[in-house]
Amino acid sequence: MFEGLNWGNAFKRAAIFTAIWMGLVYVMHTINPKFFQLGDSKALLSLALNSVVFFFIYALFFAFIERRKARTQADAKGTKSKPDKTTKTTENGEELQNGALKGQYNPNSSRKKSRRRR
């Protein structure tokens, strides 16, 4: 479950988000000090403990995001490098070529007719 995680980038992003969170708490304290009290040592200790907890939660979250991003990029590169399946073989071993129009828009196909307005 934890294999292939990129912890370096995850810790960088977690540090940035934790700093943003702590900055927002400080701004909220300056705007309304009654609700966000940072004056005493208990409040600062609580802020420090919360920031450490949020840092590790963010780091875990961003590590999984980085792994998923790397996997999707690897899958996208893998699908482009697959050989083109334009030939098929029959029971006799003969190769059949697909038509040039396979997968393209067919203008002769039936469409829904638009309703008449009366």
Residue, then its C-alpha position, 0 to 999 in steps of 0.5 A: m500500500f505504501e510502496g512507490l510513494n514519493w515522500g520528498n515532494a509530499f513533504k514539501r507540499a505538506a510544509i507549504f500547506t501547513a504554513i498556509w494554515m498557520g498563516l491563516v490562523y494568525v490572520m484570523h487571530t489578528i482579525n478577531p482575537k476573541f475566537f482565535q486566542l493565541g496569547d497564552s502558552k496553552a494556545l500556542l502549544s495547541l497550535a503547534l501540535n495541530s500543525v504537526v498533525f496536519f503536516f503528517i496528514y497532508a504529507l500522507f495525502f500528497a504522497f498518494i496523490e503523487r503516486r497516482k499522478a505518476r501511475t496515470q502518466a506511466d499508463a498514458k505513455g504505455t498506451k501510446s507506445k503499443p503497436d497498432k492493431t491494423t492486421k488480423t489473421t484468419e483461421n488459415g493464417e492469412e493476414l487481413q487488413n482493416g479498412a481505411l474508414k474503420g472508426q471514422y464517422n459514417p455520414n450514411s448512418s441513421r440519425k434521430k429526426s428533429r421534431r417538428r414544431r407545430 
